[in-house]
Amino acid sequence: MRLTAIRPVDGVYPATDDYAHAMEVRGAERLLFVAGTMGLRRDGTAGTTLAEQLDLVWSNIRAILASAEMSVDNIVRVTSYLTDVSYAEANAAARVAALGGRVVPTTAIVVQTLVDDWLVEIEVVAAA
């Protein structure tokens, strides 16, 4: 499988260092669409801080990917749902760390989650 980040410089606003406008995927045999994943512990309770929830979200995503014989290296798209715009910087930093600095298309949206304790929800698309 070959992944190519698409970051045009003409005709569109520039991408920042931590994301790409698009991702071209060639030679993939499988796609995995991961539902919105929350920062919940194994017992279903939410982490008490944004930092803890971000750690839990990415740990949960890694577990889901592993169950499909994939890793964060297979992620080709990330969408984050944040309950407060002030969470954007910490969310971006957690994503960059989780992906080891690898650039993928991302979107962050400020929303109301179904449960008030959920501060962030992240969905990903992975290819292998």
CNS distance restraints for C-alpha pairs under 8 A (distance, minus, plus):
assign (resid   1 and name CA) (resid  25 and name CA) 7.10 0.50 0.50
assign (resid   1 and name CA) (resid  26 and name CA) 5.63 0.50 0.50
assign (resid   1 and name CA) (resid  27 and name CA) 4.47 0.50 0.50
assign (resid   1 and name CA) (resid  28 and name CA) 5.18 0.50 0.50
assign (resid   1 and name CA) (resid 128 and name CA) 6.57 0.50 0.50
assign (resid   2 and name CA) (resid  25 and name CA) 5.89 0.50 0.50
assign (resid   2 and name CA) (resid  26 and name CA) 5.08 0.50 0.50
assign (resid   2 and name CA) (resid  27 and name CA) 6.34 0.50 0.50
assign (resid   2 and name CA) (resid  28 and name CA) 7.72 0.50 0.50
assign (resid   3 and name CA) (resid  23 and name CA) 6.68 0.50 0.50
assign (resid   3 and name CA) (resid  24 and name CA) 5.67 0.50 0.50
assign (resid   3 and name CA) (resid  25 and name CA) 4.82 0.50 0.50
assign (resid   3 and name CA) (resid  26 and name CA) 6.51 0.50 0.50
assign (resid   4 and name CA) (resid  23 and name CA) 5.69 0.50 0.50
assign (resid   4 and name CA) (resid  24 and name CA) 5.04 0.50 0.50
assign (resid   4 and name CA) (resid  25 and name CA) 6.68 0.50 0.50
assign (resid   5 and name CA) (resid  20 and name CA) 5.93 0.50 0.50
assign (resid   5 and name CA) (resid  21 and name CA) 7.64 0.50 0.50
assign (resid   5 and name CA) (resid  22 and name CA) 6.05 0.50 0.50
assign (resid   5 and name CA) (resid  23 and name CA) 4.61 0.50 0.50
assign (resid   5 and name CA) (resid  24 and name CA) 6.33 0.50 0.50
assign (resid   5 and name CA) (resid 103 and name CA) 7.09 0.50 0.50
assign (resid   5 and name CA) (resid 104 and name CA) 6.68 0.50 0.50
assign (resid   6 and name CA) (resid  20 and name CA) 6.00 0.50 0.50
assign (resid   6 and name CA) (resid  21 and name CA) 5.91 0.50 0.50
assign (resid   6 and name CA) (resid  22 and name CA) 4.94 0.50 0.50
assign (resid   6 and name CA) (resid  23 and name CA) 5.62 0.50 0.50
assign (resid   6 and name CA) (resid  24 and name CA) 6.91 0.50 0.50
assign (resid   7 and name CA) (resid  14 and name CA) 7.52 0.50 0.50
assign (resid   7 and name CA) (resid  15 and name CA) 6.42 0.50 0.50
assign (resid   7 and name CA) (resid  20 and name CA) 5.45 0.50 0.50
assign (resid   7 and name CA) (resid  21 and name CA) 5.63 0.50 0.50
assign (resid   7 and name CA) (resid  22 and name CA) 7.05 0.50 0.50
assign (resid   8 and name CA) (resid  12 and name CA) 7.01 0.50 0.50
assign (resid   8 and name CA) (resid  14 and name CA) 7.32 0.50 0.50
assign (resid   8 and name CA) (resid  21 and name CA) 7.75 0.50 0.50
assign (resid   9 and name CA) (resid  13 and name CA) 7.35 0.50 0.50
assign (resid   9 and name CA) (resid  14 and name CA) 6.06 0.50 0.50
assign (resid  15 and name CA) (resid  19 and name CA) 6.32 0.50 0.50
assign (resid  15 and name CA) (resid  20 and name CA) 5.81 0.50 0.50
assign (resid  15 and name CA) (resid  21 and name CA) 6.43 0.50 0.50
assign (resid  16 and name CA) (resid  20 and name CA) 7.49 0.50 0.50
assign (resid  17 and name CA) (resid 103 and name CA) 7.78 0.50 0.50
assign (resid  18 and name CA) (resid  92 and name CA) 7.91 0.50 0.50
assign (resid  18 and name CA) (resid  96 and name CA) 6.84 0.50 0.50
assign (resid  18 and name CA) (resid 101 and name CA) 7.30 0.50 0.50
assign (resid  18 and name CA) (resid 102 and name CA) 7.85 0.50 0.50
assign (resid  18 and name CA) (resid 103 and name CA) 5.67 0.50 0.50
assign (resid  18 and name CA) (resid 104 and name CA) 7.77 0.50 0.50
assign (resid  19 and name CA) (resid 103 and name CA) 4.90 0.50 0.50
assign (resid  19 and name CA) (resid 104 and name CA) 5.22 0.50 0.50
assign (resid  19 and name CA) (resid 105 and name CA) 5.40 0.50 0.50
assign (resid  19 and name CA) (resid 106 and name CA) 6.19 0.50 0.50
assign (resid  20 and name CA) (resid 103 and name CA) 6.08 0.50 0.50
assign (resid  20 and name CA) (resid 104 and name CA) 5.34 0.50 0.50
assign (resid  20 and name CA) (resid 105 and name CA) 4.71 0.50 0.50
assign (resid  20 and name CA) (resid 106 and name CA) 7.36 0.50 0.50
assign (resid  21 and name CA) (resid 104 and name CA) 7.90 0.50 0.50
assign (resid  21 and name CA) (resid 105 and name CA) 5.45 0.50 0.50
assign (resid  21 and name CA) (resid 106 and name CA) 7.93 0.50 0.50
assign (resid  22 and name CA) (resid 104 and name CA) 7.20 0.50 0.50
assign (resid  22 and name CA) (resid 105 and name CA) 5.28 0.50 0.50
assign (resid  23 and name CA) (resid  76 and name CA) 6.42 0.50 0.50
assign (resid  23 and name CA) (resid  77 and name CA) 7.71 0.50 0.50
assign (resid  23 and name CA) (resid 104 and name CA) 6.52 0.50 0.50
assign (resid  23 and name CA) (resid 105 and name CA) 6.45 0.50 0.50
assign (resid  25 and name CA) (resid 127 and name CA) 7.71 0.50 0.50
assign (resid  28 and name CA) (resid 127 and name CA) 6.05 0.50 0.50
assign (resid  28 and name CA) (resid 128 and name CA) 5.08 0.50 0.50
assign (resid  29 and name CA) (resid 127 and name CA) 7.54 0.50 0.50
assign (resid  29 and name CA) (resid 128 and name CA) 5.89 0.50 0.50
assign (resid  30 and name CA) (resid 127 and name CA) 5.64 0.50 0.50
assign (resid  30 and name CA) (resid 128 and name CA) 5.13 0.50 0.50
assign (resid  31 and name CA) (resid 125 and name CA) 7.14 0.50 0.50
assign (resid  31 and name CA) (resid 126 and name CA) 5.74 0.50 0.50
assign (resid  31 and name CA) (resid 127 and name CA) 4.49 0.50 0.50
assign (resid  31 and name CA) (resid 128 and name CA) 6.52 0.50 0.50
assign (resid  32 and name CA) (resid  68 and name CA) 7.94 0.50 0.50
assign (resid  32 and name CA) (resid 125 and name CA) 5.67 0.50 0.50
assign (resid  32 and name CA) (resid 126 and name CA) 4.99 0.50 0.50
assign (resid  32 and name CA) (resid 127 and name CA) 6.18 0.50 0.50
assign (resid  33 and name CA) (resid 123 and name CA) 7.80 0.50 0.50
assign (resid  33 and name CA) (resid 124 and name CA) 6.29 0.50 0.50
assign (resid  33 and name CA) (resid 125 and name CA) 4.68 0.50 0.50
assign (resid  33 and name CA) (resid 126 and name CA) 6.57 0.50 0.50
assign (resid  34 and name CA) (resid  61 and name CA) 7.97 0.50 0.50
assign (resid  34 and name CA) (resid  64 and name CA) 7.81 0.50 0.50
assign (resid  34 and name CA) (resid 123 and name CA) 5.56 0.50 0.50
assign (resid  34 and name CA) (resid 124 and name CA) 5.27 0.50 0.50
assign (resid  34 and name CA) (resid 125 and name CA) 6.07 0.50 0.50
assign (resid  34 and name CA) (resid 126 and name CA) 7.92 0.50 0.50
assign (resid  35 and name CA) (resid 122 and name CA) 7.87 0.50 0.50
assign (resid  35 and name CA) (resid 123 and name CA) 5.36 0.50 0.50
assign (resid  35 and name CA) (resid 124 and name CA) 7.32 0.50 0.50
assign (resid  36 and name CA) (resid 121 and name CA) 5.51 0.50 0.50
assign (resid  36 and name CA) (resid 122 and name CA) 4.99 0.50 0.50
assign (resid  36 and name CA) (resid 123 and name CA) 4.28 0.50 0.50
assign (resid  36 and name CA) (resid 124 and name CA) 7.74 0.50 0.50
assign (resid  37 and name CA) (resid  57 and name CA) 6.12 0.50 0.50
assign (resid  37 and name CA) (resid  60 and name CA) 7.18 0.50 0.50
assign (resid  37 and name CA) (resid  61 and name CA) 6.94 0.50 0.50
assign (resid  37 and name CA) (resid 121 and name CA) 5.25 0.50 0.50
assign (resid  37 and name CA) (resid 122 and name CA) 5.14 0.50 0.50
assign (resid  37 and name CA) (resid 123 and name CA) 6.00 0.50 0.50
assign (resid  38 and name CA) (resid  46 and name CA) 7.88 0.50 0.50
assign (resid  38 and name CA) (resid  53 and name CA) 7.29 0.50 0.50
assign (resid  38 and name CA) (resid  56 and name CA) 7.53 0.50 0.50
assign (resid  38 and name CA) (resid  57 and name CA) 5.32 0.50 0.50
assign (resid  38 and name CA) (resid  60 and name CA) 7.92 0.50 0.50
assign (resid  38 and name CA) (resid 118 and name CA) 6.68 0.50 0.50
assign (resid  38 and name CA) (resid 120 and name CA) 6.33 0.50 0.50
assign (resid  38 and name CA) (resid 121 and name CA) 4.68 0.50 0.50
assign (resid  38 and name CA) (resid 122 and name CA) 6.68 0.50 0.50
assign (resid  39 and name CA) (resid  46 and name CA) 5.82 0.50 0.50
assign (resid  39 and name CA) (resid  47 and name CA) 6.03 0.50 0.50
assign (resid  39 and name CA) (resid  52 and name CA) 7.32 0.50 0.50
assign (resid  39 and name CA) (resid  53 and name CA) 3.97 0.50 0.50
assign (resid  39 and name CA) (resid  54 and name CA) 6.02 0.50 0.50
assign (resid  39 and name CA) (resid  55 and name CA) 7.20 0.50 0.50
assign (resid  39 and name CA) (resid  56 and name CA) 4.59 0.50 0.50
assign (resid  39 and name CA) (resid  57 and name CA) 4.30 0.50 0.50
assign (resid  39 and name CA) (resid  58 and name CA) 7.96 0.50 0.50
assign (resid  39 and name CA) (resid  60 and name CA) 7.67 0.50 0.50
assign (resid  39 and name CA) (resid 118 and name CA) 6.96 0.50 0.50
assign (resid  39 and name CA) (resid 119 and name CA) 7.86 0.50 0.50
assign (resid  39 and name CA) (resid 120 and name CA) 6.95 0.50 0.50
assign (resid  39 and name CA) (resid 121 and name CA) 7.17 0.50 0.50
assign (resid  40 and name CA) (resid  44 and name CA) 5.35 0.50 0.50
assign (resid  40 and name CA) (resid  45 and name CA) 5.29 0.50 0.50
assign (resid  40 and name CA) (resid  46 and name CA) 4.33 0.50 0.50
assign (resid  40 and name CA) (resid  47 and name CA) 6.00 0.50 0.50
assign (resid  40 and name CA) (resid  53 and name CA) 6.78 0.50 0.50
assign (resid  40 and name CA) (resid  56 and name CA) 6.13 0.50 0.50
assign (resid  40 and name CA) (resid  57 and name CA) 7.03 0.50 0.50
assign (resid  41 and name CA) (resid  45 and name CA) 5.42 0.50 0.50
assign (resid  41 and name CA) (resid  46 and name CA) 6.16 0.50 0.50
assign (resid  41 and name CA) (resid  47 and name CA) 6.82 0.50 0.50
assign (resid  41 and name CA) (resid  56 and name CA) 6.74 0.50 0.50
assign (resid  46 and name CA) (resid  53 and name CA) 6.90 0.50 0.50
assign (resid  46 and name CA) (resid 117 and name CA) 6.30 0.50 0.50
assign (resid  46 and name CA) (resid 118 and name CA) 6.45 0.50 0.50
assign (resid  47 and name CA) (resid  52 and name CA) 5.30 0.50 0.50
assign (resid  47 and name CA) (resid  53 and name CA) 4.86 0.50 0.50
assign (resid  47 and name CA) (resid  56 and name CA) 7.37 0.50 0.50
assign (resid  48 and name CA) (resid  52 and name CA) 6.61 0.50 0.50
assign (resid  48 and name CA) (resid  53 and name CA) 7.18 0.50 0.50
assign (resid  48 and name CA) (resid 117 and name CA) 7.93 0.50 0.50
assign (resid  49 and name CA) (resid  53 and name CA) 6.20 0.50 0.50
assign (resid  50 and name CA) (resid  54 and name CA) 6.08 0.50 0.50
assign (resid  50 and name CA) (resid  87 and name CA) 7.71 0.50 0.50
assign (resid  50 and name CA) (resid 119 and name CA) 6.45 0.50 0.50
assign (resid  50 and name CA) (resid 120 and name CA) 7.66 0.50 0.50
assign (resid  51 and name CA) (resid  55 and name CA) 6.27 0.50 0.50
assign (resid  51 and name CA) (resid  90 and name CA) 7.59 0.50 0.50
assign (resid  52 and name CA) (resid  56 and name CA) 6.14 0.50 0.50
assign (resid  53 and name CA) (resid  57 and name CA) 5.93 0.50 0.50
assign (resid  53 and name CA) (resid 119 and name CA) 7.30 0.50 0.50
assign (resid  53 and name CA) (resid 120 and name CA) 7.16 0.50 0.50
assign (resid  54 and name CA) (resid  58 and name CA) 6.30 0.50 0.50
assign (resid  54 and name CA) (resid  91 and name CA) 7.01 0.50 0.50
assign (resid  54 and name CA) (resid  94 and name CA) 6.60 0.50 0.50
assign (resid  54 and name CA) (resid 120 and name CA) 7.27 0.50 0.50
assign (resid  55 and name CA) (resid  59 and name CA) 6.14 0.50 0.50
assign (resid  55 and name CA) (resid  94 and name CA) 7.58 0.50 0.50
assign (resid  56 and name CA) (resid  60 and name CA) 5.94 0.50 0.50
assign (resid  57 and name CA) (resid  61 and name CA) 6.11 0.50 0.50
assign (resid  57 and name CA) (resid 121 and name CA) 7.39 0.50 0.50
assign (resid  57 and name CA) (resid 122 and name CA) 7.13 0.50 0.50
assign (resid  58 and name CA) (resid  62 and name CA) 6.08 0.50 0.50
assign (resid  58 and name CA) (resid  98 and name CA) 6.74 0.50 0.50
assign (resid  59 and name CA) (resid  63 and name CA) 6.32 0.50 0.50
assign (resid  60 and name CA) (resid  64 and name CA) 6.24 0.50 0.50
assign (resid  61 and name CA) (resid  65 and name CA) 6.08 0.50 0.50
assign (resid  62 and name CA) (resid  66 and name CA) 6.02 0.50 0.50
assign (resid  62 and name CA) (resid  71 and name CA) 6.25 0.50 0.50
assign (resid  62 and name CA) (resid  72 and name CA) 6.50 0.50 0.50
assign (resid  63 and name CA) (resid  67 and name CA) 6.27 0.50 0.50
assign (resid  64 and name CA) (resid  68 and name CA) 6.75 0.50 0.50
assign (resid  65 and name CA) (resid  69 and name CA) 6.33 0.50 0.50
assign (resid  65 and name CA) (resid  70 and name CA) 4.82 0.50 0.50
assign (resid  65 and name CA) (resid  71 and name CA) 5.38 0.50 0.50
assign (resid  65 and name CA) (resid  72 and name CA) 7.23 0.50 0.50
assign (resid  66 and name CA) (resid  70 and name CA) 5.06 0.50 0.50
assign (resid  66 and name CA) (resid  71 and name CA) 5.92 0.50 0.50
assign (resid  70 and name CA) (resid  74 and name CA) 6.15 0.50 0.50
assign (resid  70 and name CA) (resid 126 and name CA) 7.92 0.50 0.50
assign (resid  70 and name CA) (resid 128 and name CA) 7.27 0.50 0.50
assign (resid  71 and name CA) (resid  75 and name CA) 7.45 0.50 0.50
assign (resid  72 and name CA) (resid  98 and name CA) 7.35 0.50 0.50
assign (resid  72 and name CA) (resid  99 and name CA) 6.06 0.50 0.50
assign (resid  73 and name CA) (resid  99 and name CA) 6.94 0.50 0.50
assign (resid  74 and name CA) (resid 126 and name CA) 4.96 0.50 0.50
assign (resid  74 and name CA) (resid 127 and name CA) 5.33 0.50 0.50
assign (resid  74 and name CA) (resid 128 and name CA) 6.19 0.50 0.50
assign (resid  75 and name CA) (resid 104 and name CA) 7.69 0.50 0.50
assign (resid  75 and name CA) (resid 124 and name CA) 6.58 0.50 0.50
assign (resid  75 and name CA) (resid 125 and name CA) 5.74 0.50 0.50
assign (resid  75 and name CA) (resid 126 and name CA) 4.04 0.50 0.50
assign (resid  75 and name CA) (resid 127 and name CA) 6.49 0.50 0.50
assign (resid  76 and name CA) (resid 104 and name CA) 5.73 0.50 0.50
assign (resid  76 and name CA) (resid 105 and name CA) 7.01 0.50 0.50
assign (resid  76 and name CA) (resid 124 and name CA) 7.49 0.50 0.50
assign (resid  76 and name CA) (resid 125 and name CA) 5.71 0.50 0.50
assign (resid  76 and name CA) (resid 126 and name CA) 5.28 0.50 0.50
assign (resid  76 and name CA) (resid 127 and name CA) 6.67 0.50 0.50
assign (resid  77 and name CA) (resid 104 and name CA) 5.78 0.50 0.50
assign (resid  77 and name CA) (resid 105 and name CA) 5.20 0.50 0.50
assign (resid  77 and name CA) (resid 106 and name CA) 5.98 0.50 0.50
assign (resid  77 and name CA) (resid 124 and name CA) 5.47 0.50 0.50
assign (resid  77 and name CA) (resid 125 and name CA) 5.07 0.50 0.50
assign (resid  77 and name CA) (resid 126 and name CA) 7.01 0.50 0.50
assign (resid  78 and name CA) (resid 104 and name CA) 7.28 0.50 0.50
assign (resid  78 and name CA) (resid 105 and name CA) 6.50 0.50 0.50
assign (resid  78 and name CA) (resid 106 and name CA) 4.78 0.50 0.50
assign (resid  78 and name CA) (resid 107 and name CA) 6.57 0.50 0.50
assign (resid  78 and name CA) (resid 122 and name CA) 7.04 0.50 0.50
assign (resid  78 and name CA) (resid 123 and name CA) 5.94 0.50 0.50
assign (resid  78 and name CA) (resid 124 and name CA) 4.55 0.50 0.50
assign (resid  78 and name CA) (resid 125 and name CA) 6.70 0.50 0.50
assign (resid  79 and name CA) (resid 106 and name CA) 5.60 0.50 0.50
assign (resid  79 and name CA) (resid 107 and name CA) 4.80 0.50 0.50
assign (resid  79 and name CA) (resid 108 and name CA) 5.81 0.50 0.50
assign (resid  79 and name CA) (resid 109 and name CA) 7.77 0.50 0.50
assign (resid  79 and name CA) (resid 122 and name CA) 5.70 0.50 0.50
assign (resid  79 and name CA) (resid 123 and name CA) 5.30 0.50 0.50
assign (resid  79 and name CA) (resid 124 and name CA) 6.31 0.50 0.50
assign (resid  80 and name CA) (resid  91 and name CA) 7.90 0.50 0.50
assign (resid  80 and name CA) (resid 106 and name CA) 7.74 0.50 0.50
assign (resid  80 and name CA) (resid 107 and name CA) 6.18 0.50 0.50
assign (resid  80 and name CA) (resid 108 and name CA) 4.56 0.50 0.50
assign (resid  80 and name CA) (resid 109 and name CA) 6.20 0.50 0.50
assign (resid  80 and name CA) (resid 120 and name CA) 7.01 0.50 0.50
assign (resid  80 and name CA) (resid 121 and name CA) 5.90 0.50 0.50
assign (resid  80 and name CA) (resid 122 and name CA) 4.45 0.50 0.50
assign (resid  80 and name CA) (resid 123 and name CA) 6.54 0.50 0.50
assign (resid  81 and name CA) (resid 108 and name CA) 5.83 0.50 0.50
assign (resid  81 and name CA) (resid 109 and name CA) 4.92 0.50 0.50
assign (resid  81 and name CA) (resid 110 and name CA) 5.76 0.50 0.50
assign (resid  81 and name CA) (resid 111 and name CA) 6.11 0.50 0.50
assign (resid  81 and name CA) (resid 120 and name CA) 5.59 0.50 0.50
assign (resid  81 and name CA) (resid 121 and name CA) 5.04 0.50 0.50
assign (resid  81 and name CA) (resid 122 and name CA) 6.08 0.50 0.50
assign (resid  82 and name CA) (resid  87 and name CA) 6.62 0.50 0.50
assign (resid  82 and name CA) (resid  88 and name CA) 7.36 0.50 0.50
assign (resid  82 and name CA) (resid 108 and name CA) 7.01 0.50 0.50
assign (resid  82 and name CA) (resid 109 and name CA) 6.03 0.50 0.50
assign (resid  82 and name CA) (resid 110 and name CA) 4.73 0.50 0.50
assign (resid  82 and name CA) (resid 111 and name CA) 5.90 0.50 0.50
assign (resid  82 and name CA) (resid 112 and name CA) 7.83 0.50 0.50
assign (resid  82 and name CA) (resid 119 and name CA) 6.14 0.50 0.50
assign (resid  82 and name CA) (resid 120 and name CA) 4.66 0.50 0.50
assign (resid  82 and name CA) (resid 121 and name CA) 6.67 0.50 0.50
assign (resid  83 and name CA) (resid  87 and name CA) 7.73 0.50 0.50
assign (resid  83 and name CA) (resid 110 and name CA) 5.43 0.50 0.50
assign (resid  83 and name CA) (resid 111 and name CA) 5.17 0.50 0.50
assign (resid  83 and name CA) (resid 112 and name CA) 5.57 0.50 0.50
assign (resid  83 and name CA) (resid 113 and name CA) 6.78 0.50 0.50
assign (resid  83 and name CA) (resid 118 and name CA) 7.92 0.50 0.50
assign (resid  83 and name CA) (resid 119 and name CA) 5.38 0.50 0.50
assign (resid  83 and name CA) (resid 120 and name CA) 6.32 0.50 0.50
assign (resid  84 and name CA) (resid  88 and name CA) 7.82 0.50 0.50
assign (resid  84 and name CA) (resid 110 and name CA) 6.00 0.50 0.50
assign (resid  84 and name CA) (resid 111 and name CA) 7.57 0.50 0.50
assign (resid  84 and name CA) (resid 119 and name CA) 7.73 0.50 0.50
assign (resid  85 and name CA) (resid 110 and name CA) 6.07 0.50 0.50
assign (resid  87 and name CA) (resid  91 and name CA) 6.02 0.50 0.50
assign (resid  88 and name CA) (resid  92 and name CA) 6.09 0.50 0.50
assign (resid  88 and name CA) (resid 108 and name CA) 7.38 0.50 0.50
assign (resid  89 and name CA) (resid  93 and name CA) 6.19 0.50 0.50
assign (resid  90 and name CA) (resid  94 and name CA) 6.12 0.50 0.50
assign (resid  91 and name CA) (resid  95 and name CA) 6.19 0.50 0.50
assign (resid  92 and name CA) (resid  96 and name CA) 6.14 0.50 0.50
assign (resid  93 and name CA) (resid  97 and name CA) 6.14 0.50 0.50
assign (resid  94 and name CA) (resid  98 and name CA) 5.99 0.50 0.50
assign (resid  95 and name CA) (resid  99 and name CA) 6.05 0.50 0.50
assign (resid  96 and name CA) (resid 100 and name CA) 5.95 0.50 0.50
assign (resid  96 and name CA) (resid 101 and name CA) 4.82 0.50 0.50
assign (resid  96 and name CA) (resid 102 and name CA) 7.00 0.50 0.50
assign (resid  96 and name CA) (resid 103 and name CA) 7.85 0.50 0.50
assign (resid  97 and name CA) (resid 101 and name CA) 6.15 0.50 0.50
assign (resid  99 and name CA) (resid 103 and name CA) 7.79 0.50 0.50
assign (resid 112 and name CA) (resid 116 and name CA) 7.84 0.50 0.50
assign (resid 113 and name CA) (resid 118 and name CA) 6.38 0.50 0.50
assign (resid 113 and name CA) (resid 119 and name CA) 7.49 0.50 0.50
assign (resid 113 and name CA) (resid 120 and name CA) 7.94 0.50 0.50
assign (resid 113 and name CA) (resid 121 and name CA) 7.97 0.50 0.50
assign (resid 114 and name CA) (resid 118 and name CA) 7.71 0.50 0.50
